[in-house]
């Protein structure tokens, strides 16, 4: 079983350092690709998992999780603010205050972030 193959009962199983940690999907703020790893930002914790971001993208519920950059997936329920930059990109501020970028190539996801699917 791959790290992100199964999302059970609203929990995401993450294999890290020889153990499996179950993180509530509501706690997941965003996922960020770093080469062959994905950094899962959830609650006060961060989990580094050896997995591709595309695996998470295929597994996470599409009504709550939106890919906004080739290396970032956000939980749209945790988006606090969208700010348009002059270049056509958007700065997405999350509930924790962390900021990520919505790239121009993923601008079509803007409606999903606003809840206008």
N, C-alpha and C positions, 0 to 999 in steps of 0.2 A: 504494500500500500504506500503510495506516494504521500508526501507531507500534506498536500492540499487536495487530495483526491476526494475526501469525504467531509462534508460539513454536516455535523450531526446536531440536531436539536438546538440550532442557533449557536453552536460552538465550533471553533476552528481548531483542529488538532495540529500542533506545531512540533516537529521533531527537532530538538536542539540539545546538543551535547549528550546524546545517548538516552534522552528521556523525551516523553511526549507531554506537552503542556496543552491544556484545553483553555482557549481564550474565547470569551463571549463575543459574538460578532458585533454587538452593540458597543463594545469597548474598543474595537479596532477603529482607529482614526484614519490611518493611511498605510499603504504598503509602498516601499521604495526599492527598486532594483539596484543592486550593486554587483556588477559582473555576474557570477554564477550564484549569487545569493539574493535573498529578499529580506529586507529589514521591515519587520512588522511593528508598527507603532500602535500600542494599545494601552489605554489607561496610563499608569505611571511607568510601564515597562516597555522595553524594546527587545524584540526577539530576532536573532539572525538565523535564517533557515537556508539550507542549501537546496534551492529550488528555483525554477524560472518564474518570472512574473506572469507569463502567459498561462501557466498552470493554475495560478490563483485566479486569473481573469476568467478562465473557463469554469471555475468551481464556485466562486462567490456569487450570491444572488444579485443579478443585474439591476434589480429595482433599487438596491441600496448602495451598490459599489460601482463606481464609474472610473474608467481609465481616462485620465486627463493629460497624460504625457506618456511618452514611450516607456518611461521608467517609474510612473506613479499611478497608483489606484487610490481613490479616496472614498470614504464612507460619506455619502451625500448628506446623511443625517447629522454629521458633525461639522458641516460647512457653516461658518458664521458670517463670512463676508466675501464678496467677489469684487475685485477692483481691476478695471481695464487699464492696461498700460498703453502707451503711445504706439508701441510696436504691433499691437493687435493681440498680444498675449494677455492673460489675466493672472492676477495674483489671488490665490485662494487662501483665505485665512480660516483655520480650523478652530474648534472650540478651545483647544489647549493654547491657542495663540501662535502655533507653528504655521508657517506659510509655505505653500508649494505653488508651482507654476502650471497653469493650464496653457499648453502650447497652441500655436496657431493651427497646427495640423489636427488637433483634437477639439477645435472650437465647436464642432457639431455636438459635442457632449454638454455644451453650456445649458441647453434646455433641460437635460436630465438632472444637472446639478440644481437647477431652479425648481425641479419637481414638475416640469411640464412635459412629461414623456408622452 
